[in-house]
Amino acid sequence: MAMDRSRRRVASFVAVVAVLSRVIDAITLRSSDAIEYNVSTSAAVGHSKLLREVVGACGDNTAVPLPTVGGTELELIVEFINAFEVDDVDAASQWIKDRFLSLGLDAQCRMLAAATYLHMPSLINATVSHWRAWDDLSAMRRTLHTDVFGIVVDRAPGLVRLRGLAKTDNQMAIAKEIHSLIAFGGNDVLVNRAKWTGNLTVLHWAAHAGDDLIVELLLNVPGIDVNVRDETQRTPLHWALDWGRGDVAERLLKAATIDVNARDAFEKTPLHWASRYGQVQVVKVLLKASAINVNARDSDGMTPLHRAVSHGNTGVVAVLVNAPRINLGAMDNDNLTALDWAFAFGFGQIVQLLKPRYHIPTFTSPGWESSRAGKKATGAIFKQLFLKKRTT
């Protein structure tokens, strides 16, 4: 029994010492609007370089004025300091989700600015680990210190992914320049000129690969040339459509400076490529562009409608035939209409879509020979012509 009483007395003494320690180990922080908060000195100096320097120089007997930190922000900062060890990243990240992200963007920026003033890397890192939409960045750029904004940009998912894929010195230099242009501005040297791989710029490569995260990143780089050309005069939009990257193509089409009628070395426009590969949704988006040339002719004289028909893309044909200004009677370099192509390959559904809209004979119709003066390709030879051109 005596031993038990002794243990209880020791336990009580330890508890009292612990309480007194917490009282003694405290510093008072005063916000810009004169609101005071007490926080553990050891925790405060562990989290904040500024407070560590202040306590080292002046001790913790007087209130520390924080002229750039408001009361609302200081309350959250004190809560953060008291709740987490400096290296407790996972728990801090969850706190950010629960407490910080519920704030409006302006309040979040004030918190980041306060954390920067206090030199609290743990709070800064926990905060910027949660990515925001690109639309928010312009507001954050106006509010945050340049260095802090650079940290925010550094955590952009597309940039993180791009750096992870960068293997050569040149690729790493391109990724570094992208970060610098978004965070600090300036003139590009590499992003629109240097080759990421082979003969492709980084935007060509990302569009070809269908990497939507990286394309989104690049479209937010100041000075990015969304119509940059490769050696065959193809733009990133051409590449996206050639490789069936519909989602990336739709993202590129949202760029304000996109050239929807850009022509490659074979005179093909993006609409030619989208029609060839049956990208119905992309075709619809392209047709919404006021400047779209729906009857553009490539080096074979073929329009997007010719390309859609020759590859049996019924869905695209159904969209194109209803496009304003569509010329259904347009002929290619061999004087063939889209309906001629449909008949040649026996695309019955496409024939049914096109035929009621035509007022001219086709090669399968009575009078076709006389209406196509000079045409010598008939029968098997005619189909060989189709098969040859259909591969382009």
Secondary structure per residue as TSV (DSSP state, phi and psi in degrees):
chain	resnum	aa	ss	phi	psi
A	1	M	-	360.0	-43.0
A	2	A	H	-61.5	-39.3
A	3	M	H	-62.1	-41.4
A	4	D	H	-63.0	-43.1
A	5	R	H	-63.5	-38.1
A	6	S	H	-63.7	-42.6
A	7	R	H	-63.8	-39.8
A	8	R	H	-65.7	-38.7
A	9	R	H	-64.8	-41.4
A	10	V	H	-63.1	-43.4
A	11	A	H	-62.2	-42.1
A	12	S	H	-63.8	-41.4
A	13	F	H	-62.9	-44.0
A	14	V	H	-61.2	-41.3
A	15	A	H	-62.8	-43.4
A	16	V	H	-62.8	-44.1
A	17	V	H	-60.3	-40.7
A	18	A	H	-62.8	-43.2
A	19	V	H	-63.0	-47.6
A	20	L	H	-61.4	-36.3
A	21	S	H	-62.7	-41.8
A	22	R	H	-66.4	-36.0
A	23	V	H	-67.9	-46.1
A	24	I	H	-66.7	-42.9
A	25	D	S	-81.2	70.5
A	26	A	E	-147.4	146.9
A	27	I	E	-129.3	145.2
A	28	T	E	-100.2	128.7
A	29	L	E	-110.7	133.1
A	30	R	E	-115.3	124.7
A	31	S	-	-76.3	173.1
A	32	S	T	-64.5	-23.5
A	33	D	T	-102.8	27.3
A	34	A	S	64.9	28.2
A	35	I	-	-95.7	131.9
A	36	E	E	-108.4	141.4
A	37	Y	E	-134.6	139.6
A	38	N	E	-94.9	140.6
A	39	V	E	-145.3	150.0
A	40	S	E	-56.2	126.8
A	41	T	H	-62.0	-46.6
A	42	S	H	-62.6	-39.6
A	43	A	H	-68.4	-41.2
A	44	A	H	-63.1	-46.7
A	45	V	H	-71.6	-24.2
A	46	G	H	-70.7	-36.8
A	47	H	H	-85.5	-33.6
A	48	S	-	-120.6	122.5
A	49	K	H	-65.9	-38.9
A	50	L	H	-61.8	-47.4
A	51	L	H	-66.7	-32.9
A	52	R	H	-62.9	-41.7
A	53	E	H	-69.0	-40.3
A	54	V	H	-64.3	-48.4
A	55	V	H	-64.4	-38.2
A	56	G	H	-63.8	-33.6
A	57	A	H	-87.8	-37.0
A	58	C	H	-118.7	-8.8
A	59	G	-	80.0	-174.2
A	60	D	S	-117.8	27.6
A	61	N	S	-88.9	-15.6
A	62	T	S	-119.2	157.1
A	63	A	-	-67.9	138.9
A	64	V	E	-95.4	114.7
A	65	P	E	-75.6	136.7
A	66	L	-	-122.5	85.3
A	67	P	T	-66.8	-16.7
A	68	T	T	-106.6	4.6
A	69	V	-	-113.9	118.9
A	70	G	-	-75.8	164.6
A	71	G	H	-62.0	-40.6
A	72	T	H	-62.2	-44.9
A	73	E	H	-67.8	-40.7
A	74	L	H	-64.8	-36.5
A	75	E	H	-59.7	-44.4
A	76	L	H	-68.8	-38.1
A	77	I	H	-64.6	-43.2
A	78	V	H	-62.6	-42.0
A	79	E	H	-59.1	-42.5
A	80	F	H	-64.6	-46.6
A	81	I	H	-61.2	-43.7
A	82	N	H	-71.4	-25.9
A	83	A	H	-88.4	-28.3
A	84	F	-	-130.0	143.9
A	85	E	-	-71.8	159.6
A	86	V	T	-58.9	-37.3
A	87	D	T	-98.5	13.6
A	88	D	-	-86.0	67.3
A	89	V	H	-65.7	-45.6
A	90	D	H	-63.0	-47.4
A	91	A	H	-64.9	-39.3
A	92	A	H	-63.7	-38.1
A	93	S	H	-63.0	-39.6
A	94	Q	H	-67.2	-38.5
A	95	W	H	-61.1	-40.9
A	96	I	I	-59.6	-43.3
A	97	K	I	-60.8	-45.3
A	98	D	I	-75.6	-38.9
A	99	R	I	-107.3	-39.9
A	100	F	I	-85.4	-45.2
A	101	L	T	-70.9	-13.3
A	102	S	T	-77.7	-12.8
A	103	L	S	-76.5	159.0
A	104	G	-	-70.7	167.9
A	105	L	H	-61.7	-41.1
A	106	D	H	-61.2	-42.7
A	107	A	H	-65.7	-37.9
A	108	Q	H	-63.1	-41.2
A	109	C	H	-65.4	-38.7
A	110	R	H	-64.0	-38.9
A	111	M	H	-64.7	-43.6
A	112	L	H	-63.9	-40.1
A	113	A	H	-63.3	-40.7
A	114	A	H	-65.7	-43.0
A	115	A	H	-63.1	-34.5
A	116	T	H	-68.4	-44.5
A	117	Y	H	-58.6	-40.4
A	118	L	T	-82.0	-4.8
A	119	H	T	55.4	61.2
A	120	M	-	-112.6	82.3
A	121	P	H	-59.7	-33.1
A	122	S	H	-63.7	-42.1
A	123	L	H	-72.2	-40.0
A	124	I	H	-61.6	-48.3
A	125	N	H	-65.5	-40.2
A	126	A	H	-64.1	-35.4
A	127	T	H	-71.9	-48.9
A	128	V	H	-77.8	-7.3
A	129	S	T	-68.5	-15.5
A	130	H	S	-102.0	106.2
A	131	W	-	-71.0	144.4
A	132	R	-	-107.1	169.4
A	133	A	-	-69.7	152.3
A	134	W	H	-60.3	-30.2
A	135	D	H	-62.0	-26.0
A	136	D	H	-77.9	-18.4
A	137	L	H	-67.8	-33.0
A	138	S	H	-62.9	-40.1
A	139	A	H	-67.5	-39.2
A	140	M	H	-67.3	-35.8
A	141	R	H	-61.5	-37.9
A	142	R	H	-70.9	-27.4
A	143	T	H	-96.7	-39.8
A	144	L	S	-86.1	152.6
A	145	H	-	-60.7	146.1
A	146	T	H	-54.0	-43.2
A	147	D	H	-64.5	-39.4
A	148	V	H	-69.7	-40.7
A	149	F	H	-61.4	-36.1
A	150	G	H	-61.3	-36.7
A	151	I	H	-66.8	-40.9
A	152	V	H	-60.3	-48.1
A	153	V	H	-62.0	-37.0
A	154	D	H	-58.4	-26.5
A	155	R	T	-94.8	7.3
A	156	A	-	-58.2	128.6
A	157	P	H	-54.1	-40.6
A	158	G	H	-64.9	-37.7
A	159	L	H	-72.0	-39.7
A	160	V	H	-59.2	-43.7
A	161	R	H	-66.6	-43.2
A	162	L	H	-62.3	-44.2
A	163	R	H	-62.5	-36.3
A	164	G	H	-66.0	-27.4
A	165	L	H	-91.8	-13.0
A	166	A	-	-73.6	119.1
A	167	K	-	-112.5	-33.9
A	168	T	S	-94.7	164.6
A	169	D	H	-60.3	-38.6
A	170	N	H	-64.6	-43.6
A	171	Q	H	-64.4	-40.7
A	172	M	H	-66.2	-34.4
A	173	A	H	-67.9	-38.2
A	174	I	H	-63.8	-45.9
A	175	A	H	-61.2	-39.9
A	176	K	H	-64.4	-41.3
A	177	E	H	-66.4	-37.3
A	178	I	H	-60.1	-46.2
A	179	H	H	-59.2	-45.4
A	180	S	H	-64.0	-41.7
A	181	L	H	-65.3	-41.4
A	182	I	H	-71.3	-42.7
A	183	A	H	-79.0	-39.4
A	184	F	H	-122.4	-10.7
A	185	G	-	82.3	-167.7
A	186	G	-	114.4	-172.3
A	187	N	-	-106.0	139.0
A	188	D	-	-75.3	147.3
A	189	V	S	-118.9	-36.8
A	190	L	S	-110.5	-39.6
A	191	V	T	-60.3	-34.4
A	192	N	T	-98.2	-4.8
A	193	R	T	-123.1	-45.7
A	194	A	S	-68.4	151.0
A	195	K	-	-91.4	128.1
A	196	W	S	-76.7	-44.1
A	197	T	B	-154.4	139.7
A	198	G	T	56.0	-126.4
A	199	N	T	-106.0	20.2
A	200	L	B	-105.7	133.7
A	201	T	-	-70.1	172.2
A	202	V	H	-64.2	-33.7
A	203	L	H	-74.1	-39.2
A	204	H	H	-57.4	-48.4
A	205	W	H	-61.9	-45.4
A	206	A	H	-64.8	-38.6
A	207	A	H	-66.9	-42.8
A	208	H	H	-61.9	-40.6
A	209	A	H	-77.2	-14.0
A	210	G	T	71.7	28.7
A	211	D	-	-88.2	92.9
A	212	D	H	-63.7	-37.0
A	213	L	H	-61.0	-44.3
A	214	I	H	-73.4	-38.2
A	215	V	H	-60.8	-43.4
A	216	E	H	-59.4	-44.1
A	217	L	H	-57.0	-50.1
A	218	L	H	-65.3	-34.4
A	219	L	H	-68.6	-13.2
A	220	N	T	-100.9	8.3
A	221	V	S	-83.7	121.9
A	222	P	T	-57.1	129.9
A	223	G	T	86.3	2.7
A	224	I	-	-62.2	135.0
A	225	D	-	-95.8	100.0
A	226	V	T	-71.4	-15.5
A	227	N	T	-107.3	21.9
A	228	V	-	-57.0	142.0
A	229	R	-	-105.1	147.5
A	230	D	-	-97.0	-166.7
A	231	E	T	-68.8	-19.9
A	232	T	T	-103.8	17.9
A	233	Q	-	67.9	16.1
A	234	R	-	-85.6	139.9
A	235	T	-	-90.2	169.7
A	236	P	H	-56.0	-33.3
A	237	L	H	-65.4	-41.2
A	238	H	H	-56.7	-46.0
A	239	W	H	-64.0	-42.6
A	240	A	H	-60.2	-42.7
A	241	L	H	-74.8	-36.2
A	242	D	H	-62.6	-31.1
A	243	W	T	-103.1	13.4
A	244	G	T	69.3	29.0
A	245	R	-	-92.3	74.2
A	246	G	H	-61.2	-42.6
A	247	D	H	-63.2	-42.3
A	248	V	H	-66.1	-40.8
A	249	A	H	-59.7	-42.8
A	250	E	H	-64.1	-36.9
A	251	R	H	-66.5	-43.0
A	252	L	H	-61.4	-35.8
A	253	L	T	-68.5	-14.4
A	254	K	T	-82.6	-11.4
A	255	A	S	-67.0	135.0
A	256	A	T	-62.3	-31.2
A	257	T	T	-101.2	11.4
A	258	I	-	-62.2	136.2
A	259	D	-	-98.0	104.0
A	260	V	T	-74.4	-14.0
A	261	N	T	-111.2	18.3
A	262	A	-	-58.2	137.9
A	263	R	-	-112.0	137.8
A	264	D	-	-88.9	-170.0
A	265	A	T	-64.3	-17.7
A	266	F	T	-104.4	15.9
A	267	E	-	66.5	14.6
A	268	K	-	-82.0	136.7
A	269	T	-	-94.6	168.4
A	270	P	H	-55.2	-32.8
A	271	L	H	-67.4	-34.0
A	272	H	H	-59.2	-47.8
A	273	W	H	-67.7	-42.3
A	274	A	H	-63.4	-38.0
A	275	S	H	-70.1	-40.3
A	276	R	H	-61.0	-40.2
A	277	Y	T	-97.9	9.6
A	278	G	T	70.0	30.2
A	279	Q	-	-83.7	80.8
A	280	V	H	-59.8	-48.4
A	281	Q	H	-64.1	-39.8
A	282	V	H	-66.7	-39.3
A	283	V	H	-58.3	-43.5
A	284	K	H	-61.0	-41.8
A	285	V	H	-65.8	-43.4
A	286	L	H	-59.8	-41.0
A	287	L	H	-68.2	-17.3
A	288	K	T	-76.8	-17.0
A	289	A	S	-71.0	127.0
A	290	S	T	-63.2	-27.0
A	291	A	T	-90.7	0.7
A	292	I	-	-61.0	135.3
A	293	N	-	-102.2	95.9
A	294	V	T	-72.3	-17.8
A	295	N	T	-108.9	20.9
A	296	A	-	-58.4	139.4
A	297	R	-	-108.6	132.7
A	298	D	-	-86.7	-169.4
A	299	S	T	-65.9	-17.9
A	300	D	T	-92.4	3.3
A	301	G	S	77.2	10.7
A	302	M	-	-90.6	138.1
A	303	T	-	-87.9	169.5
A	304	P	H	-55.5	-34.3
A	305	L	H	-65.0	-42.6
A	306	H	H	-55.1	-46.5
A	307	R	H	-65.2	-41.6
A	308	A	H	-63.4	-44.8
A	309	V	H	-66.3	-45.7
A	310	S	H	-63.8	-20.8
A	311	H	T	-106.4	11.3
A	312	G	T	67.3	28.4
A	313	N	-	-89.0	81.8
A	314	T	H	-58.9	-41.8
A	315	G	H	-60.5	-41.9
A	316	V	H	-67.5	-42.2
A	317	V	H	-57.7	-43.8
A	318	A	H	-60.3	-32.0
A	319	V	H	-78.0	-46.0
A	320	L	H	-64.6	-37.7
A	321	V	T	-64.6	-18.7
A	322	N	T	-101.1	5.7
A	323	A	S	-72.8	138.9
A	324	P	T	-58.1	140.4
A	325	R	T	71.8	8.3
A	326	I	-	-64.5	135.7
A	327	N	-	-106.2	96.5
A	328	L	T	-69.4	-22.8
A	329	G	T	-92.0	7.6
A	330	A	-	-60.2	136.8
A	331	M	-	-111.4	145.4
A	332	D	-	-82.8	-168.4
A	333	N	T	-66.5	-14.9
A	334	D	T	-106.1	18.5
A	335	N	S	62.0	33.6
A	336	L	-	-106.0	134.1
A	337	T	-	-88.2	170.8
A	338	A	H	-61.0	-36.0
A	339	L	H	-66.4	-36.4
A	340	D	H	-57.9	-43.7
A	341	W	H	-62.9	-42.1
A	342	A	H	-62.3	-44.2
A	343	F	H	-63.8	-41.4
A	344	A	H	-60.7	-36.9
A	345	F	H	-100.5	3.2
A	346	G	T	67.4	33.5
A	347	F	-	-82.2	85.2
A	348	G	H	-58.6	-43.9
A	349	Q	H	-62.5	-40.0
A	350	I	H	-68.8	-39.6
A	351	V	H	-57.0	-43.4
A	352	Q	H	-65.6	-31.2
A	353	L	H	-71.3	-38.6
A	354	L	H	-90.0	-42.5
A	355	K	G	-56.0	-43.9
A	356	P	G	-62.6	-17.3
A	357	R	G	-93.8	-7.9
A	358	Y	-	-94.1	147.8
A	359	H	-	-126.9	26.0
A	360	I	S	-131.2	152.7
A	361	P	-	-73.5	154.5
A	362	T	-	-110.7	175.5
A	363	F	T	-67.2	-16.0
A	364	T	T	-95.3	-3.2
A	365	S	S	-97.5	154.2
A	366	P	T	-56.4	136.0
A	367	G	T	88.7	1.0
A	368	W	H	-62.8	-44.4
A	369	E	H	-58.0	-44.2
A	370	S	H	-72.7	-28.6
A	371	S	H	-80.0	-15.9
A	372	R	S	-112.6	67.7
A	373	A	T	-56.3	132.6
A	374	G	T	89.0	-8.8
A	375	K	-	-75.7	127.2
A	376	K	-	-110.1	-16.8
A	377	A	-	-79.5	110.6
A	378	T	-	-134.1	165.3
A	379	G	H	57.3	-133.4
A	380	A	H	-62.9	-38.2
A	381	I	H	-62.4	-39.6
A	382	F	H	-62.1	-43.1
A	383	K	H	-68.2	-33.7
A	384	Q	H	-61.9	-37.6
A	385	L	H	-61.3	-44.5
A	386	F	H	-59.3	-48.6
A	387	L	H	-63.3	-35.5
A	388	K	H	-66.5	-46.2
A	389	K	H	-74.8	-25.5
A	390	R	H	-68.7	-21.0
A	391	T	T	-79.4	-10.1
A	392	T	-	-93.2	360.0
